[in-house]
Amino acid sequence: MLHRLASAPPFTRAESLVADFYEDGLPQVALANLRQVCEASGASTATVARFARKLGFADFRALSRALHREALADLDRPGERLARGASMPSAGQHMLDSRFDLALTQVEATCEQLSVPAFERVSMLLQEVERPLVLAAVASGRPLMTYFGTLLRYLRGQVTVLPGTDQWAHAVAGMTSRWVVLAAAFDRDPLPMLPIHALLRFARRRGATTVLITNRPDSPLLRDADHVLVVAAGGDAVFRTRAPLLVLFEALLDAVGSAEPQAVQRAGDIEELFDTLGGYLPRPQD
């Protein structure tokens, strides 16, 4: 949908209201009927019909059916995949091989499609160690983001991994244009994505630089991101792989570590305290 919006002929002022309605509300407005679209956008039924035709659809009904299909394809839940018999091979079908094959396929797909210039731009942002960096994710993405943030602190300071969403407002209070906000968002029901949407919008209003990592090249969050990195997470497995996200995080760590002259000293300071606290095994004496 967002690709069609970007490539459509110029909209009239009234049609732009409909475009804004979809850009701001997707994917949760994918099932909105004609009356709901008109009421929410303030446009007439004739305007909505013209809008649909400018996007290449015969009428609003065709537009609505297409959005419905997109929502079902992109936002299905693990339980729904399990119910329809999604890929969950038995042990006799080499379950381990199947899962590693899926991960490798998606890592290779990400390597092929990921924009190298975009990766380099994001890497350079993370190397600006004088800028506060905020890392955000929800649901299953949070543990991986915490892992990334923990290792990133070996290399640079001023890294904040946002905790539960009830504490986000406290963590980002005082945000300025010097800040960088990096958020990861994957396909799932719209509701858990709303905090990410709100955070990116808040950051843009404060003039901060925003980065989005997503598996959806048509994500409605794209319009709030200055930089976007798209990773693959396909397949019909009940639980889609996050291996490409993990590899991308580790590549970003490599980029920061190779460019930050203070990283060695910082890592040494961290490990010295770990030694003091008994976090590491004693080193053998010469």
Contacts in CASP RR format, 6 or more apart in sequence:
PFRMAT RR
TARGET T0000
AUTHOR 0000-0000-0000
METHOD contacts of the structure
MODEL  1
MLHRLASAPPFTRAESLVADFYEDGLPQVALANLRQVCEASGASTATVAR
FARKLGFADFRALSRALHREALADLDRPGERLARGASMPSAGQHMLDSRF
DLALTQVEATCEQLSVPAFERVSMLLQEVERPLVLAAVASGRPLMTYFGT
LLRYLRGQVTVLPGTDQWAHAVAGMTSRWVVLAAAFDRDPLPMLPIHALL
RFARRRGATTVLITNRPDSPLLRDADHVLVVAAGGDAVFRTRAPLLVLFE
ALLDAVGSAEPQAVQRAGDIEELFDTLGGYLPRPQD
1 22 0 8 1.000
1 26 0 8 1.000
1 55 0 8 1.000
1 66 0 8 1.000
1 67 0 8 1.000
1 70 0 8 1.000
1 218 0 8 1.000
2 23 0 8 1.000
2 26 0 8 1.000
2 218 0 8 1.000
2 219 0 8 1.000
2 220 0 8 1.000
2 222 0 8 1.000
2 223 0 8 1.000
3 217 0 8 1.000
3 218 0 8 1.000
4 55 0 8 1.000
4 56 0 8 1.000
5 19 0 8 1.000
5 22 0 8 1.000
5 23 0 8 1.000
5 55 0 8 1.000
8 19 0 8 1.000
8 54 0 8 1.000
8 55 0 8 1.000
9 54 0 8 1.000
11 18 0 8 1.000
11 19 0 8 1.000
11 51 0 8 1.000
11 54 0 8 1.000
12 47 0 8 1.000
12 50 0 8 1.000
14 43 0 8 1.000
14 44 0 8 1.000
14 47 0 8 1.000
15 43 0 8 1.000
15 47 0 8 1.000
15 50 0 8 1.000
15 51 0 8 1.000
15 54 0 8 1.000
17 41 0 8 1.000
17 42 0 8 1.000
17 43 0 8 1.000
17 47 0 8 1.000
18 37 0 8 1.000
18 41 0 8 1.000
18 43 0 8 1.000
18 47 0 8 1.000
18 48 0 8 1.000
18 51 0 8 1.000
19 51 0 8 1.000
20 41 0 8 1.000
21 29 0 8 1.000
21 37 0 8 1.000
21 40 0 8 1.000
21 41 0 8 1.000
22 29 0 8 1.000
23 220 0 8 1.000
23 223 0 8 1.000
24 220 0 8 1.000
25 220 0 8 1.000
26 67 0 8 1.000
26 220 0 8 1.000
27 70 0 8 1.000
27 71 0 8 1.000
27 74 0 8 1.000
27 75 0 8 1.000
27 190 0 8 1.000
27 220 0 8 1.000
28 190 0 8 1.000
28 191 0 8 1.000
29 36 0 8 1.000
29 37 0 8 1.000
29 40 0 8 1.000
30 67 0 8 1.000
30 68 0 8 1.000
30 70 0 8 1.000
30 71 0 8 1.000
31 64 0 8 1.000
31 67 0 8 1.000
31 68 0 8 1.000
31 71 0 8 1.000
32 40 0 8 1.000
32 64 0 8 1.000
33 64 0 8 1.000
34 45 0 8 1.000
34 48 0 8 1.000
34 60 0 8 1.000
34 64 0 8 1.000
37 43 0 8 1.000
37 48 0 8 1.000
37 60 0 8 1.000
38 44 0 8 1.000
38 45 0 8 1.000
38 48 0 8 1.000
41 48 0 8 1.000
43 51 0 8 1.000
45 60 0 8 1.000
48 60 0 8 1.000
49 59 0 8 1.000
49 60 0 8 1.000
52 58 0 8 1.000
52 59 0 8 1.000
52 60 0 8 1.000
52 62 0 8 1.000
52 63 0 8 1.000
53 59 0 8 1.000
55 63 0 8 1.000
57 63 0 8 1.000
57 66 0 8 1.000
70 218 0 8 1.000
74 187 0 8 1.000
74 216 0 8 1.000
75 187 0 8 1.000
75 188 0 8 1.000
75 189 0 8 1.000
75 190 0 8 1.000
77 188 0 8 1.000
77 189 0 8 1.000
78 238 0 8 1.000
78 239 0 8 1.000
79 238 0 8 1.000
81 236 0 8 1.000
81 237 0 8 1.000
81 238 0 8 1.000
82 88 0 8 1.000
82 238 0 8 1.000
86 236 0 8 1.000
86 237 0 8 1.000
86 238 0 8 1.000
87 98 0 8 1.000
87 102 0 8 1.000
87 235 0 8 1.000
87 236 0 8 1.000
87 237 0 8 1.000
87 238 0 8 1.000
88 237 0 8 1.000
88 238 0 8 1.000
89 95 0 8 1.000
89 98 0 8 1.000
99 237 0 8 1.000
99 241 0 8 1.000
102 235 0 8 1.000
102 237 0 8 1.000
102 241 0 8 1.000
103 241 0 8 1.000
103 243 0 8 1.000
104 243 0 8 1.000
106 231 0 8 1.000
106 232 0 8 1.000
106 233 0 8 1.000
106 234 0 8 1.000
106 235 0 8 1.000
106 241 0 8 1.000
106 243 0 8 1.000
106 244 0 8 1.000
107 232 0 8 1.000
107 243 0 8 1.000
107 244 0 8 1.000
107 247 0 8 1.000
109 232 0 8 1.000
109 244 0 8 1.000
110 230 0 8 1.000
110 231 0 8 1.000
110 232 0 8 1.000
110 244 0 8 1.000
110 247 0 8 1.000
110 248 0 8 1.000
113 230 0 8 1.000
113 232 0 8 1.000
114 229 0 8 1.000
114 230 0 8 1.000
114 231 0 8 1.000
114 248 0 8 1.000
115 229 0 8 1.000
115 230 0 8 1.000
118 227 0 8 1.000
118 228 0 8 1.000
118 229 0 8 1.000
119 229 0 8 1.000
119 251 0 8 1.000
119 252 0 8 1.000
119 255 0 8 1.000
120 255 0 8 1.000
121 227 0 8 1.000
122 182 0 8 1.000
122 211 0 8 1.000
122 227 0 8 1.000
122 229 0 8 1.000
122 252 0 8 1.000
123 252 0 8 1.000
123 255 0 8 1.000
123 256 0 8 1.000
123 259 0 8 1.000
125 131 0 8 1.000
125 180 0 8 1.000
125 209 0 8 1.000
125 211 0 8 1.000
125 227 0 8 1.000
126 133 0 8 1.000
126 152 0 8 1.000
126 156 0 8 1.000
126 180 0 8 1.000
126 182 0 8 1.000
126 252 0 8 1.000
126 255 0 8 1.000
126 256 0 8 1.000
127 156 0 8 1.000
127 255 0 8 1.000
127 256 0 8 1.000
127 259 0 8 1.000
127 260 0 8 1.000
128 180 0 8 1.000
129 156 0 8 1.000
129 157 0 8 1.000
129 158 0 8 1.000
129 260 0 8 1.000
129 262 0 8 1.000
130 158 0 8 1.000
130 178 0 8 1.000
131 158 0 8 1.000
131 178 0 8 1.000
131 179 0 8 1.000
131 180 0 8 1.000
132 158 0 8 1.000
132 160 0 8 1.000
132 178 0 8 1.000
132 179 0 8 1.000
132 180 0 8 1.000
133 152 0 8 1.000
133 156 0 8 1.000
133 157 0 8 1.000
133 158 0 8 1.000
133 159 0 8 1.000
133 160 0 8 1.000
133 179 0 8 1.000
133 180 0 8 1.000
133 181 0 8 1.000
133 182 0 8 1.000
134 160 0 8 1.000
134 162 0 8 1.000
134 171 0 8 1.000
134 172 0 8 1.000
134 175 0 8 1.000
134 179 0 8 1.000
134 180 0 8 1.000
134 181 0 8 1.000
134 182 0 8 1.000
134 203 0 8 1.000
135 145 0 8 1.000
135 148 0 8 1.000
135 149 0 8 1.000
135 152 0 8 1.000
135 159 0 8 1.000
135 160 0 8 1.000
135 161 0 8 1.000
135 162 0 8 1.000
135 182 0 8 1.000
135 183 0 8 1.000
136 145 0 8 1.000
136 162 0 8 1.000
136 168 0 8 1.000
136 181 0 8 1.000
136 182 0 8 1.000
136 183 0 8 1.000
136 184 0 8 1.000
136 195 0 8 1.000
136 196 0 8 1.000
136 199 0 8 1.000
137 144 0 8 1.000
137 145 0 8 1.000
137 162 0 8 1.000
137 183 0 8 1.000
137 184 0 8 1.000
137 185 0 8 1.000
137 196 0 8 1.000
138 165 0 8 1.000
138 185 0 8 1.000
138 192 0 8 1.000
138 193 0 8 1.000
138 195 0 8 1.000
138 196 0 8 1.000
139 188 0 8 1.000
139 192 0 8 1.000
140 186 0 8 1.000
140 242 0 8 1.000
141 184 0 8 1.000
141 186 0 8 1.000
141 242 0 8 1.000
141 245 0 8 1.000
142 164 0 8 1.000
144 184 0 8 1.000
144 242 0 8 1.000
144 245 0 8 1.000
144 246 0 8 1.000
144 249 0 8 1.000
145 161 0 8 1.000
145 184 0 8 1.000
146 161 0 8 1.000
147 246 0 8 1.000
147 249 0 8 1.000
148 249 0 8 1.000
148 252 0 8 1.000
148 253 0 8 1.000
149 159 0 8 1.000
149 161 0 8 1.000
150 161 0 8 1.000
151 253 0 8 1.000
152 159 0 8 1.000
152 252 0 8 1.000
152 253 0 8 1.000
152 256 0 8 1.000
153 159 0 8 1.000
153 270 0 8 1.000
154 263 0 8 1.000
154 266 0 8 1.000
154 267 0 8 1.000
154 270 0 8 1.000
155 253 0 8 1.000
155 256 0 8 1.000
155 257 0 8 1.000
155 260 0 8 1.000
155 263 0 8 1.000
155 266 0 8 1.000
155 267 0 8 1.000
156 256 0 8 1.000
156 260 0 8 1.000
156 262 0 8 1.000
156 263 0 8 1.000
156 266 0 8 1.000
157 266 0 8 1.000
160 171 0 8 1.000
162 168 0 8 1.000
162 171 0 8 1.000
162 172 0 8 1.000
162 199 0 8 1.000
163 171 0 8 1.000
165 195 0 8 1.000
168 195 0 8 1.000
168 199 0 8 1.000
172 181 0 8 1.000
172 199 0 8 1.000
172 202 0 8 1.000
172 203 0 8 1.000
174 206 0 8 1.000
175 181 0 8 1.000
175 202 0 8 1.000
175 203 0 8 1.000
175 206 0 8 1.000
175 208 0 8 1.000
176 206 0 8 1.000
176 207 0 8 1.000
176 208 0 8 1.000
177 206 0 8 1.000
177 207 0 8 1.000
177 208 0 8 1.000
178 208 0 8 1.000
179 203 0 8 1.000
179 206 0 8 1.000
179 208 0 8 1.000
179 209 0 8 1.000
180 208 0 8 1.000
180 209 0 8 1.000
180 210 0 8 1.000
180 211 0 8 1.000
181 199 0 8 1.000
181 200 0 8 1.000
181 203 0 8 1.000
181 208 0 8 1.000
181 209 0 8 1.000
181 210 0 8 1.000
181 211 0 8 1.000
182 210 0 8 1.000
182 211 0 8 1.000
182 212 0 8 1.000
182 213 0 8 1.000
183 196 0 8 1.000
183 199 0 8 1.000
183 200 0 8 1.000
183 210 0 8 1.000
183 211 0 8 1.000
183 212 0 8 1.000
183 213 0 8 1.000
183 221 0 8 1.000
183 225 0 8 1.000
184 212 0 8 1.000
184 213 0 8 1.000
184 214 0 8 1.000
184 245 0 8 1.000
185 193 0 8 1.000
185 196 0 8 1.000
185 212 0 8 1.000
185 213 0 8 1.000
185 214 0 8 1.000
185 216 0 8 1.000
185 219 0 8 1.000
185 221 0 8 1.000
186 214 0 8 1.000
186 215 0 8 1.000
186 216 0 8 1.000
186 233 0 8 1.000
186 240 0 8 1.000
186 242 0 8 1.000
186 245 0 8 1.000
187 215 0 8 1.000
187 216 0 8 1.000
187 233 0 8 1.000
187 240 0 8 1.000
193 221 0 8 1.000
196 221 0 8 1.000
197 220 0 8 1.000
197 221 0 8 1.000
197 224 0 8 1.000
200 210 0 8 1.000
200 212 0 8 1.000
200 221 0 8 1.000
200 224 0 8 1.000
200 225 0 8 1.000
201 224 0 8 1.000
203 209 0 8 1.000
203 210 0 8 1.000
203 224 0 8 1.000
204 210 0 8 1.000
204 224 0 8 1.000
209 226 0 8 1.000
209 227 0 8 1.000
210 224 0 8 1.000
210 225 0 8 1.000
210 226 0 8 1.000
210 227 0 8 1.000
211 225 0 8 1.000
211 226 0 8 1.000
211 227 0 8 1.000
211 228 0 8 1.000
211 229 0 8 1.000
212 219 0 8 1.000
212 221 0 8 1.000
212 222 0 8 1.000
212 224 0 8 1.000
212 225 0 8 1.000
212 227 0 8 1.000
212 228 0 8 1.000
212 229 0 8 1.000
213 228 0 8 1.000
213 229 0 8 1.000
213 230 0 8 1.000
213 231 0 8 1.000
213 245 0 8 1.000
213 248 0 8 1.000
214 221 0 8 1.000
214 222 0 8 1.000
214 228 0 8 1.000
214 229 0 8 1.000
214 230 0 8 1.000
214 231 0 8 1.000
215 230 0 8 1.000
215 231 0 8 1.000
215 232 0 8 1.000
215 233 0 8 1.000
215 234 0 8 1.000
215 244 0 8 1.000
216 230 0 8 1.000
217 230 0 8 1.000
222 228 0 8 1.000
229 248 0 8 1.000
231 244 0 8 1.000
231 245 0 8 1.000
231 248 0 8 1.000
232 244 0 8 1.000
233 240 0 8 1.000
233 241 0 8 1.000
233 242 0 8 1.000
233 244 0 8 1.000
233 245 0 8 1.000
234 240 0 8 1.000
234 241 0 8 1.000
256 263 0 8 1.000
257 263 0 8 1.000
271 280 0 8 1.000
274 280 0 8 1.000
END
